[in-house]
Amino acid sequence: EMLQARDEVVISYLDLLEKRLEEAKGVSDARQEGLTLRINEEKGWFSDHKERVPSAGTLEDLVDDSDEAKERFTLVEPLFYEILSTVSGGRVTDFGDRLSEVLSGIVVKVDEIRSETRDEYKFSERKLQIIDRWIFESGNRIIRSEEKQREADLLISQLILGRQQRPVLGYNTILLRLGESQLFLGEASSFLKEVIREVKTAED
């Protein structure tokens, strides 16, 4: 009963990860489908193992069954952290995509203002320089954020290839990189707010 309950815990956890993956933003369909396929494969293995356990004839058979599930769990553990990393990375990607769209829209609007010929709507060269500086700095922060995301993706690939002996350590490093990426996006967002403030504020 203990061995069957242990299998059921793993299956339930995989169900939870699958649910989180379904609700995740910023994850490509191909990535989501690939991970879901692997989740279902592992759920199938643990379900089959759970059904086989009662057929054990001796204590030695039960020990073998236990060791088999233990080995399988060790193999599937990196998948847990890959999914959690993908969900976290998706949130950062979604934030970055939305922020890039806002930046593009602001650049278009500022270009319209720059080409304005009516005196009452024109901005001074000094004001435009300030706006351009905020836009430039915001774009730089987005680029920095993307670099950190690529570093996180590389670490995730190492989880997939099994090059991380302790997946939890790899996962913690991935979260650190994603946190840095999100900080850059937060700064970029603040700079874009400064652009909007400058556009709305009348000149002295």
N, C-alpha and C positions, 0 to 999 in steps of 0.2 A: 504493500500500500504506500509506503514511503517513496519507493522508486517511481511508482505511477504518479504520485502527487508532485514529485520533483519534475517529471516530464510535463505535467500540466502547468506548472509555474512557468516553465520556459515557453510553452505554447501561448500562455496568456500574455507574457511579456512581448512576444513577437506580434501578437494581435494589437497590443498597445502601440508598438513601434509602427506598425502598418497604418494605424489610425492617424498617428501624428504625421506620417509621410503623406497621407491623403489630404490632410488639411494644410500642408506646408505651402508657403508662397515662394516664388522665385526658383523652384526646382523644375528642370526641363522634363517634358513628358517621357523622353527616352530614359533619363536617369531614374525617374519614378517607376517606370515599368520594369526596368532592370532590377531595381531593389525589391520591388514587390514580388517578382518572380523568385528571387533568392529567398525572401521571407517565406513564401508558400512552400518552397522546397524544404526548408528547415522545419516548418510546422508539420509537413508530411512525415519527415523522418522521426521527429519526436512522438507524433501520434502513433506511427507504426511501432515504435519502441515501447510505448505505453501499452499497446495491445499485446505485445509479445511477452511482457514481463510475467503474467500469470502462468505462462506455460513452462516456467523454470521448474526443473525437477529436484534440484538440490541447492544447498546454500552456495556451493561453488558456482552454479549457474547464475544465481542472483548476483554474486560478486562480479562475475564476468559482464552481466547486463549493466551493472552499476558503472563499471570501468568504461564500458562502451559509450554510455551516455556522457560520462565525464570527459572522455576524449573528444566526443562530438561537440560538447559545449565549448571546449577550448578552441576548436576550429571555428565555431560560429561567433564567438565573442567579438572578434574584429568587426563583424557585420553590424552588431549592435551600435558600436561607436561610429561606424561609417554612416549609418542612418541618422544618428543624433547630430553628427557633424554636418551632414547634408541639409538637415532641417534648419540648423542654426545658420549655415552658409546661405541658404535660400532666403532667409529673412534679410540678411545684409545685402544680398544681390537685388532683392526687390526694392529695398530702400535706395540703393545706388541707382537703379534704373529710373525710379521715379524722380530722384534728384537730378539726374542727367537730363531728363525731359524738361524739368523746370528751368534748368540752366539754359538749355537750347531756346526755350520760349523767351527767356529774359534777354538773351543775346539778340534775338530777332527784334524784340521791342526796342532795345537800346539803339540798334542800327536804324530803326525808323525815326527815333528821336534825333539821332545824329544827323539825319538827312533833312530834318525839318528846316524850312526856310523862313517861316513866319517868326518875327521877332518875339512875339508874346509867348511862343512855345519853344523857342530855342534854349538850349543849355549852354552855359559858358564852357570854354575849353577846360578850365580847372575842374568844374563839376564832372565833365565827361571823363577826365583823367582819373578822378576818384572812383567813379563807377567802374571804369575799365580795370582799375587795380583790384577792386573787390571781385570782379568777375574772373580775373586772372588767378587770383589766390584760390577762389572756389574751385576752378578747374584743376588747379594743381593738387588740391586736397582730394578731389575725386580720383585723379590719377594715382596718388599715393594709396588711396583706399583699394583700388583695383590691384595694385601690386601686392598688398597684404592678402587680398582674396586669392590671388594666384599662389602665394606661399601656402595658404591654407589648403588649396586644392592639391598641391604637391604632397602635403602631409597626408591628406585623405588617400591619395593614390598609394602611399606607402603602407597605409592600413590595409588597403585592398590586396596588395601584393604580399602581405604578411611580413614586411620588413621591420615592423615595430614589435619587439618582443613583449612589451607590456602595453597593450592597446589603450589603456586608460591614460597612460602618460602621453601618448600621441594625441589622444582626444583633448587633454588639457592644453597641450601646445597649440592645437588647432583653434580652440576657443580663445586662446590668448591672441593669436593672429587675427581672428575675426573681430575680437574686441577692439584691437588697434584699427582695423579697417572701419569699424563703426564710429570710432572717435574722429577719424578723418572726415567721414561723411557728416558728422555732427558739426564740425567746424565749417565745412562747405555750406551747410544749410544756414549757419549763422551769418556767413559772409553774403549769401544771397539775400538774406533779410536786410542787410546793410544796403545792398543795391536798391532794393525796393524802397527803403527809407529815404535814400538819396533822391530817388525819382519823385517821391511824393513831397519832399521837403522843398519849400520855396527857397531860392537863393537870396542871400543877404543883399 
